[in-house]
Amino acid sequence: AVSSGGGGGGGARVLCEMPALSSRRERVRKEGLIALTADYVRQRSEKLAVETQFRVQNYTVPLHRPAEFSLSAVYGFGRQRAKRLAAEVGLHGAYPLNRMRESQRSYIRRALAAACVNYDDPAQAAGAALQKEVSLNIKRLKEIRCYRGIRHELRLPSRGQRTKGNARTRRRMGPLN
């Protein structure tokens, strides 16, 4: 305890008394948070080290968003397919991936990884496998010189959109397709 050194009469007046060393929870309950203890700082850094995202091929899937939206970061996984995958593990509604059990999360990881390397079945493919399938389809259209293939070669819209006033974005696209 710290006391005033004043020479007034009477006993020593206590300005500030430090609480006895106890568990952080008890100390906060009694006196409130006095300072950031080493335990508190360590716990906070451990919480920050918790996984916030995971990677599948070259796609980063965030865990703080609902499955419906975070799984759509993978090419070929839209909202409907993501909802279906979340329903397989028993999740319905806006339930973030970081609040689900680790077994559910690992099931989703395995399903995404399997879909990203599934070159055999285009209906189940995603990621690089699906991108390769799409590029092979476009290449085939170009080789057989059909109307859609020619439109892809000329970098024009291939689904009937008008080009007089619009389609500037499609024409600006590089030689990707």
VMD Tcl script that draws the C-alpha trace (Angstrom):
set ca {
  {0.00 0.00 0.00}
  {1.08 3.51 -0.72}
  {0.49 6.05 2.01}
  {0.69 9.77 2.08}
  {3.72 11.12 3.82}
  {1.87 14.11 5.19}
  {2.57 15.10 8.72}
  {-1.01 15.62 9.66}
  {-2.37 13.94 12.70}
  {-3.99 10.54 12.74}
  {-3.08 7.37 10.89}
  {-1.60 6.97 7.46}
  {-4.07 7.54 4.65}
  {-4.08 4.89 1.90}
  {-4.12 6.34 -1.63}
  {-4.06 3.18 -3.70}
  {-4.00 -0.41 -2.60}
  {-2.90 -3.05 -5.09}
  {-5.04 -6.18 -5.04}
  {-3.48 -9.42 -3.96}
  {-2.33 -11.72 -6.74}
  {-5.26 -13.86 -7.75}
  {-6.77 -15.27 -10.85}
  {-7.59 -12.70 -13.51}
  {-11.30 -13.49 -13.47}
  {-11.61 -12.89 -9.70}
  {-9.59 -9.68 -9.87}
  {-11.69 -8.29 -12.72}
  {-14.90 -9.22 -10.91}
  {-13.81 -7.46 -7.70}
  {-11.74 -4.48 -8.80}
  {-12.27 -4.25 -12.54}
  {-9.49 -4.54 -15.09}
  {-6.53 -2.65 -13.64}
  {-3.96 -3.40 -16.32}
  {-3.34 -5.86 -19.12}
  {-1.82 -8.84 -17.39}
  {0.58 -11.22 -19.08}
  {-2.09 -13.94 -19.02}
  {-4.58 -11.64 -20.74}
  {-2.11 -10.64 -23.45}
  {-1.19 -14.31 -24.03}
  {-4.85 -15.33 -24.27}
  {-5.54 -12.52 -26.71}
  {-2.64 -13.45 -28.95}
  {-3.80 -17.09 -28.93}
  {-7.29 -15.99 -29.96}
  {-5.83 -13.95 -32.80}
  {-3.87 -16.98 -33.95}
  {-7.13 -18.85 -34.53}
  {-7.62 -19.78 -38.14}
  {-9.60 -17.11 -40.02}
  {-9.43 -18.69 -43.48}
  {-8.24 -21.74 -45.33}
  {-6.93 -22.33 -48.83}
  {-8.10 -24.74 -51.48}
  {-5.76 -24.72 -54.47}
  {-5.25 -20.99 -55.03}
  {-8.57 -19.88 -53.52}
  {-8.86 -18.37 -50.04}
  {-12.06 -19.31 -48.24}
  {-12.91 -16.95 -45.33}
  {-14.33 -18.54 -42.19}
  {-16.10 -15.52 -40.69}
  {-18.85 -15.50 -43.33}
  {-21.76 -17.93 -43.80}
  {-21.01 -21.00 -45.92}
  {-23.30 -19.80 -48.67}
  {-21.08 -16.78 -49.31}
  {-17.61 -17.90 -48.29}
  {-17.59 -21.07 -50.40}
  {-18.47 -19.02 -53.48}
  {-14.85 -17.80 -53.42}
  {-13.98 -21.08 -55.17}
  {-14.53 -21.02 -58.94}
  {-17.54 -23.18 -59.74}
  {-19.16 -22.91 -56.30}
  {-22.09 -20.54 -56.41}
  {-24.60 -19.91 -53.68}
  {-26.79 -22.89 -54.52}
  {-23.93 -25.39 -54.63}
  {-22.48 -23.94 -51.42}
  {-25.88 -24.23 -49.69}
  {-26.12 -27.85 -50.79}
  {-22.64 -28.63 -49.41}
  {-23.46 -26.89 -46.12}
  {-26.71 -28.86 -45.86}
  {-24.71 -32.10 -46.27}
  {-22.91 -31.34 -42.99}
  {-26.12 -30.21 -41.29}
  {-25.89 -26.43 -41.55}
  {-28.85 -24.35 -42.60}
  {-29.20 -20.59 -42.70}
  {-26.62 -17.91 -42.05}
  {-24.17 -19.92 -39.97}
  {-20.51 -18.80 -40.26}
  {-17.91 -21.45 -40.97}
  {-15.86 -20.53 -37.88}
  {-18.77 -21.46 -35.58}
  {-19.13 -25.00 -36.89}
  {-17.39 -28.08 -35.52}
  {-13.96 -29.00 -36.79}
  {-15.34 -32.24 -38.27}
  {-17.83 -30.26 -40.36}
  {-15.12 -27.86 -41.47}
  {-12.79 -30.69 -42.47}
  {-15.62 -32.36 -44.42}
  {-16.14 -29.14 -46.39}
  {-12.39 -28.83 -46.97}
  {-12.21 -32.40 -48.30}
  {-15.26 -31.87 -50.53}
  {-13.79 -28.67 -51.99}
  {-10.39 -30.27 -52.56}
  {-11.99 -33.29 -54.23}
  {-14.06 -31.05 -56.51}
  {-10.99 -29.00 -57.46}
  {-9.10 -32.06 -58.70}
  {-12.07 -33.84 -60.29}
  {-11.09 -33.78 -63.97}
  {-13.28 -36.77 -64.86}
  {-16.76 -35.42 -64.18}
  {-17.31 -31.81 -65.29}
  {-20.64 -31.63 -63.43}
  {-18.82 -32.13 -60.10}
  {-15.66 -30.17 -60.97}
  {-14.60 -26.85 -59.46}
  {-11.53 -24.67 -59.39}
  {-8.75 -25.40 -61.87}
  {-10.48 -28.56 -63.11}
  {-13.57 -26.59 -64.13}
  {-11.53 -23.75 -65.62}
  {-9.62 -26.26 -67.73}
  {-12.88 -27.84 -68.89}
  {-14.30 -24.44 -69.89}
  {-11.14 -23.45 -71.76}
  {-11.12 -26.79 -73.63}
  {-14.76 -26.25 -74.61}
  {-13.99 -22.77 -75.95}
  {-10.94 -24.11 -77.79}
  {-13.10 -26.83 -79.38}
  {-15.62 -24.22 -80.53}
  {-12.83 -22.18 -82.11}
  {-11.38 -25.23 -83.88}
  {-14.66 -26.27 -85.49}
  {-15.20 -22.64 -86.59}
  {-18.79 -22.44 -85.37}
  {-20.49 -19.09 -84.76}
  {-19.81 -19.11 -81.01}
  {-16.17 -20.03 -81.60}
  {-15.70 -17.17 -84.06}
  {-17.31 -14.74 -81.59}
  {-14.84 -15.95 -78.93}
  {-11.92 -15.43 -81.33}
  {-13.07 -11.91 -82.17}
  {-13.61 -11.20 -78.47}
  {-17.25 -10.29 -78.99}
  {-20.30 -11.39 -76.99}
  {-21.29 -14.92 -77.96}
  {-24.79 -15.07 -76.48}
  {-26.68 -12.67 -78.69}
  {-26.07 -9.39 -76.86}
  {-26.06 -6.20 -78.91}
  {-22.69 -4.65 -79.69}
  {-23.57 -1.23 -81.11}
  {-23.75 0.57 -77.81}
  {-22.69 -2.03 -75.28}
  {-20.20 -4.92 -74.96}
  {-17.28 -2.59 -74.35}
  {-16.11 -4.72 -71.42}
  {-16.15 -7.87 -73.56}
  {-14.18 -6.15 -76.30}
  {-11.60 -4.82 -73.85}
  {-10.90 -8.26 -72.40}
  {-7.47 -9.55 -73.29}
  {-6.75 -12.73 -75.21}
  {-8.06 -14.87 -72.36}
  {-10.56 -16.71 -74.49}
}
mol new
graphics top color blue
foreach p $ca { graphics top sphere $p radius 0.5 }
foreach p [lrange $ca 0 end-1] q [lrange $ca 1 end] { graphics top cylinder $p $q radius 0.2 }
display resetview
